[in-house]
């Protein structure tokens, strides 16, 4: 009528179940993130060098060499296309690209499609204002429209639409030449090959996201970290 308590192991538990994971290696996620960031920086620097070689090797792109600037920033690899005296990207005060600008963007779009990273666009103007200032159509709308015009031409050049993550207009808020707000170089388009950290920030993905942690753990195993 009653069950006597016996000794020994619980036969309903399989071997190793009670201590599952005791022997699993611990992973220093911060170390992994730093290593992945280092590797990514190396890839972006290699991409920058590749772009420079491609631009110099292409006779048509080489004509615009003074207008194309490449640099590694906290967001990723930034490709900035600036206006030059007597060679503007757009018709004055409008978001209509000049024919030479379209050709240049088509070639850059083909180069960008060779990387897996997401892409961001930003339009910039000089400080010259419309007659109504910021009350009507202003440099804010113009810079955004110009960024979108560049996005369209890059897609025509071969860039996959799904790579585009952000398109913004910054008007004259971030001049390249703050000492001369009306300078030609302040009128520009910035195309950024985003690094992983910036892409996560834009998408609202935290460092503690489970998918990211699993990815980091897999990378740690592959890297032997």
QUIKA-V846324 format. One line per field, one symbol per residue. ss: DSSP state (a for helix, b for strand, c for the rest). phi: phi as a letter, one per 20 degrees, with the letter a starting at -180 (. if undefined). burial: I if it has 24 or more other C-alpha atoms within 12 Angstrom, else O. A space follows every 10 residues. Layout:
ss->???
phi->???
burial->???
This chain:
ss->cccccccccc cccccccccc ccccccccaa aaaaaaaaaa aaaaaaaaaa aaaaaaacaa aaccaaabbb bbbccbbbbb bbcbccbccb ccccccbcaa aaaaaaaaaa aaccccccbb bbbbcccccc ccccccccaa aaaaaaaaaa aaaaaacccc aaabbbbbbc cccccccccc cccaaacbbb bbbbcaaaaa aaacccccca aaaaaaaaaa aaacc
phi->.ceefddnef feeefnffcg ngefffdeff ffgfffffff gffffffgff ffffffeegf fffdgfedcc becgeqeddd ddfcgmbefc fgmcddffff ffffffffgf fffedeffcc cbdcceefdf gemefdfcff ffffffffff gffffffpff gfffdbccdd ldfcffdffc gefgffeacd ddefefffff ffemeefegg ffffffffff ffeme
burial->OOOOOOOOOO OOOOOOOOOO OOOOOOOOOO OIIOOIOOOI IOIIOOIIOO IIOOIOOOOO IOOIIOIIII IIOOIIIIII IIIOOOIIII OOIIIIIOOO IIOIIIIIIO IIIOIOIIII IIIIIIIIOO OOOOOOOIII IIIIIIIIII IIIIIOIOII OOIIIIIIII IIOIIIOOOO OOIIIIIIII IIIIIIIIIO OOOOOOOOOO OOOOOIIOII OOOOO
